[in-house]
């Protein structure tokens, strides 16, 4: 059986208002269920995350988001027995 190593934290830097639904779907696929994405953006930008994403904290030039809690239905994942880092 294949094991996938997915990220628990994404660090994103881009014009935050330019993210489209395909971007949010792609990042959701990279994250474990409930994983975090820290987005660095221009001062004053307000992010509109994709469906199911939760804004944990918004600041002037960064926003911390939590990925949807529904999980990645497109992947057949098993629990990984130990903590891991994905960079």
C-alpha positions, 0 to 999 in steps of 0.5 A: 500500500502506498503511503503519502506524506502530506504537509501539515503547514503551507507557507504561501507568498503571493498576491492574496487576492489573486488566488482562485478556486483551483489554487485552494483546491490544490492546496487542500490536496497537499494538506492533511485534514485541518492543516494550516496555511500561512499566507503572506500578502500585501498590507490590507488584502482580505483573503477569500479562501475556498469553500470549507477553509477557516480564517484562524487569524488575519493580520495586516500582511498575513493570514493563517487559514485552516484547511477543510475538516472534510479530508481529502476524499480523492486520496486513500490515506492511512494514518502515519504512525509517527510525526513527520516534517514536510518542507 
